[in-house]
Amino acid sequence: MGGGDGKVATIHELDLFNCPICSEALTSPMPIFQCENGHIACSSCCTKVKNKCPACTLPINYRSKIVERLVKAIIMPCPNAKLGCTETFSYGKELVHEKTCRFAPK
């Protein structure tokens, strides 16, 4: 079992990998939690909602290892790739680089 087999997939709805509560990108290695119905939330929002799912009111008390693995597997290009930057990052991390990217528009 492993990842580096060279297969590439396209995801058209990256917002699926954002916390549905705060809309921030779910990032690795931050834990992602879910309720019994599978609704997910980032660890910060779990604390804010006192581990009670805002979608169905069930407790949010399971770590969603599969969503954590999916988020970690998403590799994003720098937002300035069209301007020449070749850097890539795990989902959600590209925005940190964008602030210091030497290809960023002035």
Sequence and secondary structure as in RCSB ss.txt:
>XXXX:A:sequence
MGGGDGKVATIHELDLFNCPICSEALTSPMPIFQCENGHIACSSCCTKVKNKCPACTLPINYRSKIVERLVKAII
MPCPNAKLGCTETFSYGKELVHEKTCRFAPK
>XXXX:A:secstr
  S S      S GGGGB TTT  B  TTS EEEETT  EEEHHHHHHTTTB TTT  BEEEE HHHHHHHHH E
EE TTGGGT   EEETTTHHHHHTT TTS  
